[in-house]
Amino acid sequence: MHAVFETDLPDVLNPARLISKNAARSIVTRWANAGVAYAEPVLANQGRLVRLTPDGERLVSTGDRASPVAAPGAAAAAVHHAMVARARLRLERDGLPDLVVVGWLSERQWRMENRSQVAAGEQIPDGIARLDSGDLCPVHVGHTGVEFIRIRSTIMDFLGKYGTVIVAVPGDIAPLAQSTWNGPDFSGPGADHSGLHLIII
């Protein structure tokens, strides 16, 4: 995960034994004091956006691949990464009523494993959910209304190739997603609509 919202840190650190918001904030403060992470308020009601510094990246990297670290001012990309991280956490924790997620392939790993497709201009998913059936299911995040409209053609492309796609959106753009996909039911954690599963993050 390139970035995460402070409010999601309890799930990242130990989903089986959640810590309090204050404990999460204290951990981030210790990381910042150690020079391995920095945090800044970016979106209202999300807690601070937490990102690794280059020193922090070196601590968690295996050393066999380069991993981009966003500059402190490049918040837009980091917000998207944090939303992807949230989608992954929700899928791993809650799953979907009719899909069992057993693993995750990151965008970076997908790029490494599919260099020829990337070079050919193939659409790149935000992540790939591995299902218990053995199938791979692309995950795409649209965290603003403009972004959601922009990725509609990408989602349709993924549906044609994979048959099942998970689209994650925040609650404030759920009405837009509902109207775009002819009103799939958002009452549960996911809704199947011709292979499309919409989740609220």
Secondary structure, 3 states (H helix, E strand, C coil): CCEEEHHHHHHHHCCCCCCCHHHHHHHHHHHHHCCCEEEEECCCCCCEEEEECHHHHHHHCCCCCCCCCCCCCCHHHHHHHHHHHHHHHHHHHHCECCECEEEEEEHHHHHHHCHHHHHCCCCCCCEEEEECCCCEEEEEECCCHHHHHHHHHHHHHHHHHHCCEEEEECHHHHHHHHHHCCCCCCCCCCCEECCEEEEEC
